[in-house]
């Protein structure tokens, strides 16, 4: 059982919540909006003035695709492997990862290309 009131544990959560927010290039307000939490509360979490509750950890992980084990322990990768739930061979997983790493506008271009190819069959 994790003690969410432990000061050292909270220090680690503070580092990780900041890392998640910054990795998504979000302001405290935008990050809080996605979680239905005020900017002030996010600021209080990030300065350590308020403890980050388990509920918030779970919401951050769910809404931002974060590996909960990484958020809690620091072990593993920050981002969940979103493809792990699919039965894909290694080549298809690699193609999917390459697609997901593309900028949004390029993704749309490839999506349109794939859909037009399907329409031609």
Protein Blocks (a to p, Z undefined) as FASTA:
>chain_A
ZZfkbmklmmmmmmmmmmmmmmnopafklmmmmnopafklmmmmmnopaccdfklmmmmm
mmnopafklmmnopajfbacfklmpccdfklmmmmmmmmmpcfklmmmmmmmmmmmmmmZ
Z
